[in-house]
């Protein structure tokens, strides 16, 4: 009986060590991702400050210039939002499936609007 208990204890200890190491890997990945998000947020903040200071200094010739400057920050803001959304709300498999559905819909729309092309070209070796 004590041999079985010892073996079970060793197995459980091994599982606990494995779980600890996996947790550390996950924690390190999250820390690295948070650093990227912080840099994105800082870039947006610095860009907005620059737009304000340039506007106050009279460096823009029209409202279109200001709009273009703001629009350039929108791409970074959206990338930050998308990264946070994916991390918080979407499992990897769910995200891949959603992206595949979007691409399939885009393909159908594109190929439906293009009469010369009836379907997506097949890659060599695939059917």
The first five atom37 places (N, CA, C, CB, O) and aatype in JSON, in Angstrom:
{
  "aatype": [20, 20, 20, 20, 20, 20, 20, 20, 20, 20, 20, 20, 20, 20, 20, 20, 20, 20, 20, 20, 20, 20, 20, 20, 20, 20, 20, 20, 20, 20, 20, 20, 20, 20, 20, 20, 20, 20, 20, 20, 20, 20, 20, 20, 20, 20, 20, 20, 20, 20, 20, 20, 20, 20, 20, 20, 20, 20, 20, 20, 20, 20, 20, 20, 20, 20, 20, 20, 20, 20, 20, 20, 20, 20, 20, 20, 20, 20, 20, 20, 20, 20, 20, 20, 20, 20, 20, 20, 20, 20, 20, 20, 20, 20, 20, 20, 20, 20, 20, 20, 20, 20, 20, 20, 20, 20, 20, 20, 20, 20, 20, 20, 20, 20, 20, 20, 20, 20, 20, 20, 20, 20, 20, 20, 20, 20, 20],
  "atom_mask": [
    [1, 1, 1, 1, 1],
    [1, 1, 1, 1, 1],
    [1, 1, 1, 1, 1],
    [1, 1, 1, 1, 1],
    [1, 1, 1, 1, 1],
    [1, 1, 1, 1, 1],
    [1, 1, 1, 1, 1],
    [1, 1, 1, 1, 1],
    [1, 1, 1, 1, 1],
    [1, 1, 1, 1, 1],
    [1, 1, 1, 1, 1],
    [1, 1, 1, 1, 1],
    [1, 1, 1, 1, 1],
    [1, 1, 1, 1, 1],
    [1, 1, 1, 1, 1],
    [1, 1, 1, 1, 1],
    [1, 1, 1, 1, 1],
    [1, 1, 1, 1, 1],
    [1, 1, 1, 1, 1],
    [1, 1, 1, 1, 1],
    [1, 1, 1, 1, 1],
    [1, 1, 1, 1, 1],
    [1, 1, 1, 1, 1],
    [1, 1, 1, 1, 1],
    [1, 1, 1, 1, 1],
    [1, 1, 1, 1, 1],
    [1, 1, 1, 1, 1],
    [1, 1, 1, 1, 1],
    [1, 1, 1, 1, 1],
    [1, 1, 1, 1, 1],
    [1, 1, 1, 1, 1],
    [1, 1, 1, 1, 1],
    [1, 1, 1, 1, 1],
    [1, 1, 1, 1, 1],
    [1, 1, 1, 1, 1],
    [1, 1, 1, 1, 1],
    [1, 1, 1, 1, 1],
    [1, 1, 1, 1, 1],
    [1, 1, 1, 1, 1],
    [1, 1, 1, 1, 1],
    [1, 1, 1, 1, 1],
    [1, 1, 1, 1, 1],
    [1, 1, 1, 1, 1],
    [1, 1, 1, 1, 1],
    [1, 1, 1, 1, 1],
    [1, 1, 1, 1, 1],
    [1, 1, 1, 1, 1],
    [1, 1, 1, 1, 1],
    [1, 1, 1, 1, 1],
    [1, 1, 1, 1, 1],
    [1, 1, 1, 1, 1],
    [1, 1, 1, 1, 1],
    [1, 1, 1, 1, 1],
    [1, 1, 1, 1, 1],
    [1, 1, 1, 1, 1],
    [1, 1, 1, 1, 1],
    [1, 1, 1, 1, 1],
    [1, 1, 1, 1, 1],
    [1, 1, 1, 1, 1],
    [1, 1, 1, 1, 1],
    [1, 1, 1, 1, 1],
    [1, 1, 1, 1, 1],
    [1, 1, 1, 1, 1],
    [1, 1, 1, 1, 1],
    [1, 1, 1, 1, 1],
    [1, 1, 1, 1, 1],
    [1, 1, 1, 1, 1],
    [1, 1, 1, 1, 1],
    [1, 1, 1, 1, 1],
    [1, 1, 1, 1, 1],
    [1, 1, 1, 1, 1],
    [1, 1, 1, 1, 1],
    [1, 1, 1, 1, 1],
    [1, 1, 1, 1, 1],
    [1, 1, 1, 1, 1],
    [1, 1, 1, 1, 1],
    [1, 1, 1, 1, 1],
    [1, 1, 1, 1, 1],
    [1, 1, 1, 1, 1],
    [1, 1, 1, 1, 1],
    [1, 1, 1, 1, 1],
    [1, 1, 1, 1, 1],
    [1, 1, 1, 1, 1],
    [1, 1, 1, 1, 1],
    [1, 1, 1, 1, 1],
    [1, 1, 1, 1, 1],
    [1, 1, 1, 1, 1],
    [1, 1, 1, 1, 1],
    [1, 1, 1, 1, 1],
    [1, 1, 1, 1, 1],
    [1, 1, 1, 1, 1],
    [1, 1, 1, 1, 1],
    [1, 1, 1, 1, 1],
    [1, 1, 1, 1, 1],
    [1, 1, 1, 1, 1],
    [1, 1, 1, 1, 1],
    [1, 1, 1, 1, 1],
    [1, 1, 1, 1, 1],
    [1, 1, 1, 1, 1],
    [1, 1, 1, 1, 1],
    [1, 1, 1, 1, 1],
    [1, 1, 1, 1, 1],
    [1, 1, 1, 1, 1],
    [1, 1, 1, 1, 1],
    [1, 1, 1, 1, 1],
    [1, 1, 1, 1, 1],
    [1, 1, 1, 1, 1],
    [1, 1, 1, 1, 1],
    [1, 1, 1, 1, 1],
    [1, 1, 1, 1, 1],
    [1, 1, 1, 1, 1],
    [1, 1, 1, 1, 1],
    [1, 1, 1, 1, 1],
    [1, 1, 1, 1, 1],
    [1, 1, 1, 1, 1],
    [1, 1, 1, 1, 1],
    [1, 1, 1, 1, 1],
    [1, 1, 1, 1, 1],
    [1, 1, 1, 1, 1],
    [1, 1, 1, 1, 1],
    [1, 1, 1, 1, 1],
    [1, 1, 1, 1, 1],
    [1, 1, 1, 1, 1],
    [1, 1, 1, 1, 1],
    [1, 1, 1, 1, 1],
    [1, 1, 1, 1, 1],
    [1, 1, 1, 1, 1]
  ],
  "atom_positions": [
    [[0.82, -1.19, 0.0], [0.0, 0.0, 0.0], [0.86, 1.25, 0.0], [-0.93, 0.0, 1.19], [0.52, 2.22, -0.68]],
    [[1.95, 1.26, 0.73], [2.8, 2.45, 0.79], [3.52, 2.69, -0.53], [3.8, 2.31, 1.92], [3.83, 3.83, -0.85]],
    [[3.78, 1.63, -1.3], [4.41, 1.79, -2.61], [3.45, 2.52, -3.55], [4.8, 0.41, -3.21], [3.86, 3.42, -4.27]],
    [[2.19, 2.15, -3.53], [1.19, 2.81, -4.36], [1.04, 4.27, -3.95], [-0.18, 2.07, -4.25], [0.95, 5.16, -4.8]],
    [[1.03, 4.53, -2.66], [0.92, 5.89, -2.16], [2.13, 6.71, -2.58], [0.77, 5.9, -0.63], [1.98, 7.87, -2.98]],
    [[3.29, 6.14, -2.5], [4.51, 6.83, -2.9], [4.49, 7.15, -4.39], [5.75, 5.99, -2.55], [4.85, 8.26, -4.79]],
    [[4.08, 6.2, -5.2], [4.01, 6.42, -6.65], [2.99, 7.51, -6.97], [3.63, 5.1, -7.38], [3.26, 8.39, -7.8]],
    [[1.83, 7.46, -6.32], [0.82, 8.5, -6.55], [1.33, 9.87, -6.11], [-0.47, 8.16, -5.79], [1.07, 10.87, -6.78]],
    [[2.07, 9.92, -5.01], [2.63, 11.18, -4.54], [3.63, 11.74, -5.54], [3.31, 10.99, -3.17], [3.66, 12.94, -5.79]],
    [[4.45, 10.87, -6.11], [5.44, 11.29, -7.1], [4.73, 11.8, -8.35], [6.39, 10.13, -7.46], [5.12, 12.83, -8.9]],
    [[3.71, 11.1, -8.8], [2.94, 11.52, -9.98], [2.28, 12.88, -9.72], [1.88, 10.47, -10.35], [2.34, 13.77, -10.58]],
    [[1.67, 13.04, -8.57], [1.01, 14.31, -8.24], [2.02, 15.44, -8.13], [0.23, 14.18, -6.93], [1.75, 16.56, -8.56]],
    [[3.19, 15.15, -7.58], [4.23, 16.17, -7.48], [4.7, 16.57, -8.88], [5.43, 15.66, -6.64], [4.92, 17.75, -9.15]],
    [[4.84, 15.6, -9.77], [5.22, 15.89, -11.15], [4.2, 16.76, -11.84], [5.42, 14.61, -11.92], [4.55, 17.7, -12.55]],
    [[2.93, 16.46, -11.64], [1.85, 17.26, -12.24], [1.87, 18.68, -11.68], [0.47, 16.6, -11.98], [1.69, 19.64, -12.42]],
    [[2.1, 18.81, -10.38], [2.15, 20.13, -9.75], [3.31, 20.95, -10.32], [2.28, 20.0, -8.22], [3.16, 22.14, -10.59]],
    [[4.46, 20.32, -10.5], [5.62, 21.03, -11.08], [5.33, 21.45, -12.51], [6.88, 20.13, -11.04], [5.63, 22.57, -12.91]],
    [[4.73, 20.55, -13.28], [4.39, 20.87, -14.67], [3.42, 22.04, -14.72], [3.78, 19.65, -15.37], [3.6, 22.96, -15.53]],
    [[2.39, 22.02, -13.86], [1.41, 23.11, -13.85], [2.06, 24.43, -13.45], [0.26, 22.78, -12.88], [1.73, 25.48, -14.0]],
    [[2.99, 24.37, -12.51], [3.69, 25.57, -12.09], [4.49, 26.16, -13.25], [4.63, 25.27, -10.91], [4.44, 27.37, -13.5]],
    [[5.22, 25.3, -13.97], [6.02, 25.77, -15.11], [5.14, 26.34, -16.21], [6.89, 24.64, -15.66], [5.48, 27.37, -16.8]],
    [[4.03, 25.7, -16.5], [3.1, 26.21, -17.51], [2.52, 27.56, -17.09], [1.97, 25.21, -17.75], [2.36, 28.46, -17.91]],
    [[2.22, 27.68, -15.81], [1.72, 28.96, -15.28], [2.75, 30.07, -15.43], [1.33, 28.81, -13.82], [2.41, 31.2, -15.76]],
    [[4.0, 29.75, -15.2], [5.08, 30.72, -15.36], [5.21, 31.16, -16.82], [6.41, 30.13, -14.87], [5.37, 32.35, -17.1]],
    [[5.13, 30.19, -17.74], [5.21, 30.52, -19.16], [4.07, 31.46, -19.55], [5.16, 29.24, -20.02], [4.28, 32.45, -20.26]],
    [[2.87, 31.16, -19.08], [1.69, 31.98, -19.39], [1.86, 33.38, -18.8], [0.4, 31.32, -18.83], [1.54, 34.38, -19.45]],
    [[2.36, 33.45, -17.59], [2.56, 34.74, -16.93], [3.59, 35.58, -17.69], [3.01, 34.53, -15.47], [3.41, 36.78, -17.87]],
    [[4.67, 34.95, -18.13], [5.7, 35.66, -18.9], [5.14, 36.18, -20.22], [6.9, 34.75, -19.17], [5.45, 37.29, -20.64]],
    [[4.32, 35.37, -20.87], [3.71, 35.78, -22.14], [2.79, 36.98, -21.92], [2.94, 34.62, -22.77], [2.8, 37.93, -22.71]],
    [[2.02, 36.94, -20.87], [1.1, 38.04, -20.58], [1.87, 39.32, -20.27], [0.18, 37.68, -19.4], [1.49, 40.4, -20.73]],
    [[2.95, 39.2, -19.49], [3.76, 40.39, -19.18], [4.33, 41.0, -20.45], [4.89, 40.02, -18.22], [4.34, 42.23, -20.6]],
    [[4.81, 40.17, -21.36], [5.37, 40.68, -22.61], [4.28, 41.37, -23.44], [6.01, 39.54, -23.43], [4.52, 42.42, -24.03]],
    [[3.09, 40.78, -23.48], [1.99, 41.37, -24.25], [1.55, 42.69, -23.64], [0.8, 40.4, -24.32], [1.24, 43.63, -24.37]],
    [[1.51, 42.77, -22.32], [1.12, 44.02, -21.65], [2.11, 45.13, -21.98], [1.03, 43.82, -20.12], [1.71, 46.28, -22.17]],
    [[3.39, 44.8, -22.07], [4.39, 45.81, -22.43], [4.11, 46.37, -23.83], [5.81, 45.2, -22.39], [4.22, 47.58, -24.05]],
    [[3.74, 45.51, -24.75], [3.4, 45.96, -26.11], [2.18, 46.88, -26.06], [3.14, 44.75, -27.05], [2.17, 47.93, -26.7]],
    [[1.16, 46.48, -25.31], [-0.05, 47.3, -25.22], [0.26, 48.66, -24.6], [-1.13, 46.58, -24.4], [-0.27, 49.68, -25.02]],
    [[1.13, 48.66, -23.59], [1.5, 49.93, -22.95], [2.22, 50.84, -23.95], [2.4, 49.68, -21.71], [1.99, 52.05, -23.96]],
    [[3.08, 50.27, -24.78], [3.76, 51.06, -25.8], [2.77, 51.62, -26.82], [4.83, 50.22, -26.51], [2.89, 52.77, -27.24]],
    [[1.8, 50.8, -27.21], [0.76, 51.28, -28.13], [-0.01, 52.45, -27.52], [-0.2, 50.14, -28.49], [-0.22, 53.47, -28.17]],
    [[-0.43, 52.29, -26.27], [-1.19, 53.34, -25.6], [-0.35, 54.61, -25.46], [-1.67, 52.86, -24.21], [-0.87, 55.71, -25.65]],
    [[0.92, 54.46, -25.14], [1.8, 55.62, -25.03], [1.96, 56.3, -26.39], [3.17, 55.2, -24.48], [1.98, 57.53, -26.46]],
    [[2.07, 55.54, -27.45], [2.18, 56.11, -28.79], [0.94, 56.91, -29.16], [2.4, 55.02, -29.81], [1.05, 57.99, -29.74]],
    [[-0.22, 56.39, -28.82], [-1.47, 57.13, -29.08], [-1.49, 58.42, -28.28], [-2.71, 56.26, -28.72], [-1.84, 59.48, -28.81]],
    [[-1.12, 58.34, -27.02], [-1.09, 59.52, -26.16], [-0.13, 60.58, -26.69], [-0.7, 59.14, -24.73], [-0.48, 61.76, -26.76]],
    [[1.08, 60.17, -27.06], [2.07, 61.12, -27.59], [1.59, 61.72, -28.92], [3.44, 60.42, -27.78], [1.79, 62.9, -29.17]],
    [[0.97, 60.9, -29.75], [0.45, 61.4, -31.02], [-0.64, 62.45, -30.82], [-0.09, 60.27, -31.85], [-0.68, 63.45, -31.53]],
    [[-1.52, 62.2, -29.87], [-2.59, 63.16, -29.6], [-2.01, 64.48, -29.07], [-3.6, 62.58, -28.59], [-2.46, 65.56, -29.46]],
    [[-1.01, 64.39, -28.2], [-0.36, 65.61, -27.68], [0.29, 66.38, -28.82], [0.68, 65.26, -26.61], [0.25, 67.61, -28.85]],
    [[0.89, 65.65, -29.75], [1.55, 66.31, -30.88], [0.53, 67.02, -31.77], [2.35, 65.28, -31.72], [0.78, 68.13, -32.23]],
    [[-0.6, 66.39, -32.0], [-1.65, 67.02, -32.8], [-2.12, 68.31, -32.13], [-2.85, 66.05, -33.01], [-2.31, 69.33, -32.8]],
    [[-2.31, 68.26, -30.81], [-2.76, 69.46, -30.09], [-1.72, 70.57, -30.18], [-3.04, 69.12, -28.61], [-2.06, 71.71, -30.48]],
    [[-0.46, 70.22, -29.92], [0.58, 71.27, -29.96], [0.76, 71.82, -31.37], [1.92, 70.71, -29.44], [0.95, 73.03, -31.54]],
    [[0.71, 70.95, -32.38], [0.82, 71.44, -33.77], [-0.35, 72.35, -34.13], [0.87, 70.25, -34.74], [-0.17, 73.35, -34.82]],
    [[-1.54, 72.0, -33.67], [-2.71, 72.83, -33.95], [-2.57, 74.19, -33.27], [-4.0, 72.13, -33.48], [-2.84, 75.23, -33.88]],
    [[-2.15, 74.19, -32.0], [-1.99, 75.46, -31.28], [-0.89, 76.32, -31.89], [-1.69, 75.19, -29.8], [-0.95, 77.55, -31.81]],
    [[0.1, 75.69, -32.49], [1.19, 76.44, -33.13], [0.83, 76.87, -34.56], [2.47, 75.59, -33.15], [1.63, 77.53, -35.23]],
    [[-0.36, 76.49, -35.02], [-0.81, 76.9, -36.35], [-0.14, 76.14, -37.49], [-0.59, 78.36, -36.53], [0.01, 76.68, -38.59]],
    [[0.28, 74.92, -37.24], [0.98, 74.14, -38.26], [0.05, 73.44, -39.25], [1.84, 73.11, -37.6], [0.5, 72.91, -40.26]],
    [[-1.25, 73.45, -38.96], [-2.2, 72.82, -39.88], [-2.83, 73.88, -40.76], [-3.3, 72.03, -39.1], [-3.22, 74.95, -40.28]],
    [[-2.94, 73.58, -42.04], [-3.51, 74.54, -42.98], [-5.02, 74.42, -43.1], [-2.89, 74.36, -44.33], [-5.68, 75.37, -43.51]],
    [[-5.56, 73.26, -42.73], [-7.01, 73.07, -42.86], [-7.46, 72.02, -41.85], [-7.4, 72.64, -44.31], [-6.66, 71.34, -41.2]],
    [[-8.79, 71.91, -41.74], [-9.32, 70.87, -40.86], [-9.01, 69.48, -41.41], [-10.84, 71.04, -40.67], [-8.93, 68.51, -40.65]],
    [[-8.84, 69.37, -42.72], [-8.47, 68.07, -43.31], [-7.11, 67.6, -42.8], [-8.45, 68.17, -44.85], [-6.91, 66.41, -42.59]],
    [[-6.19, 68.53, -42.6], [-4.88, 68.17, -42.07], [-5.01, 67.58, -40.66], [-3.95, 69.39, -42.05], [-4.37, 66.59, -40.33]],
    [[-5.85, 68.21, -39.84], [-6.07, 67.72, -38.48], [-6.74, 66.34, -38.54], [-6.95, 68.71, -37.67], [-6.35, 65.43, -37.81]],
    [[-7.74, 66.21, -39.4], [-8.44, 64.92, -39.53], [-7.49, 63.82, -39.97], [-9.6, 65.05, -40.52], [-7.57, 62.7, -39.47]],
    [[-6.6, 64.11, -40.9], [-5.64, 63.1, -41.34], [-4.69, 62.7, -40.22], [-4.84, 63.62, -42.54], [-4.33, 61.53, -40.1]],
    [[-4.29, 63.66, -39.41], [-3.41, 63.35, -38.28], [-4.13, 62.45, -37.27], [-2.94, 64.65, -37.61], [-3.55, 61.49, -36.77]],
    [[-5.39, 62.77, -36.98], [-6.17, 61.95, -36.06], [-6.4, 60.57, -36.65], [-7.52, 62.62, -35.73], [-6.31, 59.56, -35.95]],
    [[-6.68, 60.51, -37.93], [-6.94, 59.23, -38.6], [-5.72, 58.31, -38.51], [-7.31, 59.46, -40.08], [-5.86, 57.1, -38.38]],
    [[-4.53, 58.9, -38.58], [-3.32, 58.07, -38.49], [-3.2, 57.41, -37.12], [-2.08, 58.92, -38.77], [-2.65, 56.31, -37.02]],
    [[-3.7, 58.06, -36.08], [-3.68, 57.45, -34.75], [-4.74, 56.36, -34.59], [-3.88, 58.51, -33.69], [-4.6, 55.47, -33.76]],
    [[-5.78, 56.45, -35.39], [-6.87, 55.48, -35.27], [-6.38, 54.06, -35.54], [-8.01, 55.83, -36.24], [-6.85, 53.12, -34.9]],
    [[-5.46, 53.88, -36.45], [-4.94, 52.54, -36.76], [-4.27, 51.93, -35.55], [-3.96, 52.6, -37.94], [-4.45, 50.75, -35.26]],
    [[-3.48, 52.72, -34.84], [-2.82, 52.22, -33.63], [-3.84, 51.94, -32.54], [-1.77, 53.23, -33.13], [-3.74, 50.93, -31.84]],
    [[-4.82, 52.82, -32.4], [-5.85, 52.6, -31.38], [-6.64, 51.32, -31.67], [-6.81, 53.8, -31.32], [-6.95, 50.56, -30.76]],
    [[-6.95, 51.09, -32.94], [-7.7, 49.88, -33.3], [-6.86, 48.63, -33.06], [-8.15, 49.95, -34.76], [-7.37, 47.63, -32.57]],
    [[-5.58, 48.69, -33.39], [-4.7, 47.54, -33.15], [-4.62, 47.22, -31.66], [-3.29, 47.8, -33.71], [-4.62, 46.06, -31.27]],
    [[-4.55, 48.25, -30.84], [-4.54, 48.06, -29.39], [-5.86, 47.44, -28.93], [-4.29, 49.4, -28.66], [-5.86, 46.48, -28.15]],
    [[-6.96, 47.97, -29.4], [-8.28, 47.42, -29.06], [-8.38, 45.95, -29.47], [-9.39, 48.23, -29.73], [-8.83, 45.11, -28.69]],
    [[-7.96, 45.65, -30.7], [-8.06, 44.27, -31.2], [-7.22, 43.32, -30.36], [-7.61, 44.21, -32.67], [-7.67, 42.21, -30.04]],
    [[-6.02, 43.73, -30.0], [-5.17, 42.89, -29.17], [-5.79, 42.63, -27.81], [-3.82, 43.54, -29.0], [-5.76, 41.49, -27.32]],
    [[-6.34, 43.65, -27.2], [-7.0, 43.48, -25.9], [-8.24, 42.62, -26.02], [-7.37, 44.85, -25.31], [-8.5, 41.77, -25.16]],
    [[-9.02, 42.83, -27.08], [-10.23, 42.04, -27.29], [-9.89, 40.56, -27.44], [-10.98, 42.53, -28.52], [-10.52, 39.69, -26.83]],
    [[-8.9, 40.28, -28.27], [-8.53, 38.88, -28.5], [-8.03, 38.22, -27.22], [-7.45, 38.78, -29.59], [-8.35, 37.07, -26.95]],
    [[-7.25, 38.95, -26.44], [-6.71, 38.38, -25.21], [-7.81, 38.13, -24.18], [-5.64, 39.32, -24.61], [-7.8, 37.13, -23.47]],
    [[-8.75, 39.05, -24.12], [-9.76, 38.98, -23.07], [-10.97, 38.12, -23.45], [-10.23, 40.37, -22.73], [-11.5, 37.39, -22.62]],
    [[-11.4, 38.21, -24.69], [-12.71, 37.67, -25.05], [-12.69, 36.46, -25.97], [-13.49, 38.72, -25.68], [-13.7, 35.75, -26.05]],
    [[-11.61, 36.19, -26.67], [-11.65, 35.18, -27.71], [-10.59, 34.12, -27.46], [-11.46, 35.82, -29.1], [-9.43, 34.43, -27.22]],
    [[-11.01, 32.87, -27.53], [-10.05, 31.78, -27.49], [-9.41, 31.68, -28.86], [-10.72, 30.43, -27.08], [-10.02, 32.06, -29.86]],
    [[-8.21, 31.17, -28.93], [-7.47, 31.1, -30.2], [-8.28, 30.36, -31.27], [-6.12, 30.39, -29.99], [-8.38, 30.85, -32.39]],
    [[-8.84, 29.21, -30.94], [-9.62, 28.45, -31.93], [-10.82, 29.24, -32.43], [-10.08, 27.12, -31.33], [-11.15, 29.23, -33.61]],
    [[-11.49, 29.95, -31.49], [-12.64, 30.76, -31.87], [-12.21, 31.88, -32.82], [-13.33, 31.35, -30.62], [-12.9, 32.16, -33.8]],
    [[-11.08, 32.51, -32.54], [-10.59, 33.6, -33.37], [-10.26, 33.11, -34.77], [-9.36, 34.26, -32.73], [-10.61, 33.75, -35.76]],
    [[-9.59, 31.98, -34.86], [-9.23, 31.41, -36.16], [-10.48, 31.09, -36.95], [-8.37, 30.14, -35.99], [-10.54, 31.39, -38.15]],
    [[-11.48, 30.49, -36.33], [-12.73, 30.16, -37.02], [-13.45, 31.43, -37.49], [-13.66, 29.36, -36.09], [-13.97, 31.47, -38.61]],
    [[-13.46, 32.46, -36.64], [-14.11, 33.71, -37.01], [-13.41, 34.36, -38.2], [-14.14, 34.67, -35.81], [-14.06, 34.84, -39.13]],
    [[-12.07, 34.37, -38.17], [-11.31, 34.94, -39.28], [-11.56, 34.16, -40.56], [-9.81, 34.96, -38.95], [-11.67, 34.75, -41.64]],
    [[-11.66, 32.83, -40.46], [-11.93, 31.99, -41.64], [-13.3, 32.33, -42.22], [-11.86, 30.49, -41.27], [-13.45, 32.42, -43.44]],
    [[-14.31, 32.5, -41.36], [-15.65, 32.86, -41.83], [-15.64, 34.22, -42.54], [-16.64, 32.89, -40.66], [-16.27, 34.39, -43.58]],
    [[-14.92, 35.17, -41.97], [-14.83, 36.49, -42.59], [-14.18, 36.39, -43.96], [-14.04, 37.46, -41.7], [-14.66, 36.99, -44.92]],
    [[-13.07, 35.63, -44.05], [-12.38, 35.49, -45.34], [-13.26, 34.77, -46.36], [-11.07, 34.72, -45.15], [-13.26, 35.14, -47.54]],
    [[-14.0, 33.76, -45.92], [-14.91, 33.06, -46.84], [-15.98, 34.01, -47.38], [-15.57, 31.86, -46.13], [-16.29, 33.98, -48.57]],
    [[-16.54, 34.86, -46.51], [-17.54, 35.83, -46.95], [-16.94, 36.83, -47.93], [-18.15, 36.56, -45.74], [-17.56, 37.18, -48.94]],
    [[-15.73, 37.3, -47.62], [-15.07, 38.24, -48.52], [-14.79, 37.6, -49.87], [-13.75, 38.76, -47.9], [-14.97, 38.22, -50.92]],
    [[-14.34, 36.33, -49.85], [-14.09, 35.61, -51.09], [-15.37, 35.5, -51.92], [-13.53, 34.21, -50.81], [-15.37, 35.75, -53.12]],
    [[-16.47, 35.13, -51.26], [-17.74, 34.99, -51.98], [-18.16, 36.32, -52.59], [-18.84, 34.47, -51.04], [-18.62, 36.36, -53.74]],
    [[-18.01, 37.42, -51.83], [-18.38, 38.73, -52.35], [-17.48, 39.11, -53.52], [-18.3, 39.8, -51.25], [-17.96, 39.59, -54.54]],
    [[-16.17, 38.91, -53.37], [-15.23, 39.28, -54.42], [-15.48, 38.47, -55.68], [-13.8, 39.08, -53.96], [-15.57, 39.03, -56.77]],
    [[-15.59, 37.17, -55.52], [-15.74, 36.32, -56.68], [-17.13, 36.45, -57.31], [-15.46, 34.87, -56.31], [-17.3, 36.2, -58.5]],
    [[-18.12, 36.82, -56.51], [-19.46, 37.05, -57.07], [-19.45, 38.32, -57.93], [-20.52, 37.16, -55.94], [-20.17, 38.39, -58.93]],
    [[-18.65, 39.3, -57.55], [-18.56, 40.55, -58.29], [-17.62, 40.46, -59.49], [-18.11, 41.67, -57.38], [-17.58, 41.37, -60.32]],
    [[-16.87, 39.39, -59.59], [-15.9, 39.23, -60.67], [-16.38, 38.09, -61.57], [-14.46, 38.94, -60.12], [-16.14, 36.92, -61.24]],
    [[-17.04, 38.39, -62.69], [-17.62, 37.34, -63.52], [-16.59, 36.39, -64.13], [-18.42, 37.95, -64.61], [-16.9, 35.23, -64.37]],
    [[-15.37, 36.86, -64.38], [-14.37, 36.0, -65.03], [-13.85, 34.93, -64.06], [-13.21, 36.84, -65.56], [-13.32, 33.91, -64.49]],
    [[-13.98, 35.17, -62.79], [-13.47, 34.23, -61.79], [-14.67, 33.62, -61.06], [-12.48, 34.93, -60.78], [-15.45, 34.35, -60.44]],
    [[-14.8, 32.34, -61.12], [-15.95, 31.67, -60.51], [-15.66, 31.2, -59.09], [-16.38, 30.5, -61.35], [-16.57, 31.15, -58.26]],
    [[-14.42, 30.85, -58.79], [-14.08, 30.37, -57.45], [-12.64, 30.68, -57.16], [-14.35, 28.86, -57.32], [-11.87, 31.03, -58.05]],
    [[-12.27, 30.54, -55.9], [-10.92, 30.79, -55.45], [-9.97, 29.8, -56.13], [-10.82, 30.69, -53.91], [-10.28, 28.61, -56.22]],
    [[-8.82, 30.27, -56.61], [-7.87, 29.35, -57.24], [-7.39, 28.28, -56.24], [-6.66, 30.13, -57.79], [-7.17, 28.56, -55.07]],
    [[-7.23, 27.08, -56.72], [-6.8, 25.98, -55.88], [-5.28, 25.94, -55.89], [-7.4, 24.62, -56.36], [-4.65, 26.0, -56.95]],
    [[-4.68, 25.86, -54.7], [-3.24, 25.78, -54.6], [-2.79, 24.4, -55.1], [-2.78, 26.02, -53.13], [-3.52, 23.42, -54.96]],
    [[-1.62, 24.33, -55.69], [-1.13, 23.05, -56.17], [-1.07, 22.01, -55.04], [0.26, 23.22, -56.8], [-0.59, 22.31, -53.95]],
    [[-1.54, 20.84, -55.29], [-1.53, 19.77, -54.29], [-2.74, 19.75, -53.4], [-0.33, 19.89, -53.46], [-2.88, 18.83, -52.59]],
    [[-3.66, 20.74, -53.51], [-4.86, 20.79, -52.67], [-6.08, 20.72, -53.55], [-4.88, 22.07, -51.81], [-6.06, 21.12, -54.71]],
    [[-7.15, 20.19, -52.99], [-8.42, 20.13, -53.73], [-9.49, 20.86, -52.99], [-8.84, 18.69, -53.97], [-10.63, 20.91, -53.45]]
  ]
}
